Amino acid sequence: MVHYFIIPGLGNSGPNHWQTHFEKLGDHFTRINQQEWDAPSSLDWIETIDKALEDYDLSTVVLIGHSLGCTAIANWAKRYQKHVKGALLVAPSDLDAPKYTFPTVGFDHVPLDKINFKTIVVTSANDEWVTLERATFFAQHWGSELINIGNAGHINADSGFGVWPEGLEILKAL
């Protein structure tokens, strides 16, 4: 059985977000809850991810990140060098963009190290938090497959992504 771990971004994912709908699919979908959602520490987030995975066979684990959660996964992969089955990285935020002014500690830049397991980056052509060019740049450095789903905003509840069957189909590729 595959175990899916959901890693939301800044502020967590609300009740209408696609990650919340994924979580409701069954016991094999688990949200990793962070201590601090609004002013997070990268080290705290990646330690929480690692602790959540410690009792699982990592070959059965798929990580599902959104926004800042994608950066947390990239930081976790860099720090721990563990190998999971794969990761779905949806709408990674560009922490270097002038617009990104949130109070985060240790989330200074998006890590550009190759991720040592299969990853798929899903991006949008009109995401306010990352340009298509930057998402492509991140995917290339991470060694990820890149899927551009067109004009889809930040691929969150605000842009109409509640129940997201296409996302589940992409997830199956991992």
C-alpha positions in Angstrom: 0.0 0.0 0.0 1.2 3.5 -0.8 1.1 6.0 2.1 0.5 9.6 1.0 1.7 12.4 3.2 0.3 15.9 2.6 2.5 18.9 3.2 0.5 22.1 2.9 2.1 25.5 2.5 2.0 28.7 4.5 -1.2 29.0 6.5 -2.2 25.4 6.0 -4.8 24.2 3.4 -8.3 25.1 4.2 -11.5 23.0 4.0 -12.0 23.6 0.3 -8.4 23.1 -0.8 -7.6 20.1 -3.0 -5.1 18.8 -0.3 -8.0 18.6 2.2 -10.1 16.7 -0.4 -7.1 14.3 -0.9 -6.8 13.8 2.8 -10.5 12.7 3.0 -9.8 9.8 0.6 -8.8 7.4 3.3 -6.5 6.4 6.0 -3.5 6.1 3.6 -3.7 9.9 3.2 -2.2 11.8 6.1 -1.7 15.6 6.6 1.6 16.5 8.3 0.5 19.2 10.7 3.1 21.8 11.6 3.4 23.6 14.9 3.5 27.0 13.2 1.7 27.6 9.9 1.9 31.4 9.6 5.5 32.2 10.6 7.2 28.9 10.0 10.8 27.7 10.6 12.2 25.5 7.9 14.1 23.4 10.3 10.9 22.8 12.4 9.0 21.9 9.3 11.5 19.4 7.9 12.0 17.8 11.3 8.2 17.3 11.6 8.2 15.7 8.2 11.0 13.4 9.1 9.4 12.4 12.4 6.0 11.7 10.6 7.8 9.3 8.3 9.9 7.4 10.8 7.6 4.4 11.3 7.0 3.8 7.5 8.8 1.9 4.8 10.0 4.9 2.8 9.6 2.9 -0.4 5.8 3.1 0.1 5.8 6.9 0.9 4.7 9.6 -1.5 4.9 13.2 -0.4 2.3 15.8 -1.7 3.4 19.4 -1.3 1.8 22.7 -2.2 3.4 26.1 -2.3 5.9 26.5 0.6 5.3 22.8 1.3 7.3 22.1 -1.9 10.2 24.0 -0.5 9.9 22.1 2.7 10.1 18.8 0.8 13.1 20.0 -1.2 14.8 21.1 2.1 13.9 17.7 3.7 15.4 15.8 0.8 18.6 17.9 0.9 19.1 17.5 4.7 18.1 13.9 5.2 19.1 12.3 1.9 16.4 9.7 2.3 14.7 8.0 -0.6 10.9 7.9 -0.8 8.7 6.5 -3.6 8.1 10.0 -5.0 6.7 13.5 -4.5 4.1 15.6 -6.1 5.1 19.3 -5.9 2.3 21.6 -6.8 2.7 25.3 -7.3 6.1 25.8 -5.6 6.3 29.4 -4.4 9.3 31.5 -5.5 10.8 32.6 -2.2 13.2 34.9 -4.1 10.4 37.0 -5.7 10.1 40.5 -4.4 6.4 39.8 -3.6 7.3 37.0 -1.2 7.6 38.9 2.1 6.2 36.4 4.6 7.8 35.9 8.0 9.6 32.7 7.5 12.8 31.4 9.1 15.2 29.4 7.1 13.0 29.5 4.0 15.3 32.1 2.5 15.7 30.5 -0.9 14.4 27.6 -2.8 17.0 24.8 -2.7 18.3 23.9 -6.1 19.9 20.5 -5.2 18.7 17.5 -7.2 16.1 15.5 -5.3 17.1 11.9 -5.2 13.7 10.4 -5.8 11.0 10.8 -8.5 9.2 14.1 -8.4 6.6 15.8 -10.5 6.2 19.6 -10.4 2.7 20.9 -11.4 2.6 24.5 -12.3 0.4 27.2 -13.8 1.1 29.7 -16.5 -0.4 32.5 -14.3 0.5 31.7 -10.7 1.0 34.9 -8.7 3.6 33.2 -6.5 5.8 31.7 -9.2 6.4 32.4 -12.8 6.3 29.6 -15.3 10.0 30.3 -16.0 11.0 30.0 -12.3 8.9 26.8 -11.8 10.6 25.3 -14.9 14.0 26.4 -13.4 13.1 24.6 -10.1 11.9 21.5 -11.8 15.1 21.3 -13.9 17.3 21.6 -10.8 15.3 19.1 -8.8 15.3 16.6 -11.7 11.5 16.8 -11.8 9.0 16.1 -14.5 7.2 19.4 -15.2 3.5 19.6 -16.0 2.0 23.0 -16.9 -1.8 23.0 -16.5 -2.3 26.3 -18.1 -3.9 29.4 -16.5 -4.8 27.9 -13.1 -3.6 30.5 -10.7 -1.9 29.2 -7.6 -3.7 25.8 -7.9 -5.5 26.3 -4.6 -9.1 26.7 -3.4 -9.1 30.4 -4.4 -8.4 29.5 -8.0 -11.1 26.7 -8.0 -9.1 23.7 -7.0 -11.2 21.8 -4.5 -11.9 18.3 -5.7 -9.2 17.9 -8.2 -9.5 14.5 -10.1 -6.8 15.5 -12.6 -4.4 15.9 -9.6 -5.2 12.4 -8.5 -4.4 11.1 -12.0 -1.0 12.9 -11.9 -0.4 11.4 -8.5 -0.8 7.9 -9.9 2.3 8.5 -12.1 4.4 8.3 -8.9 
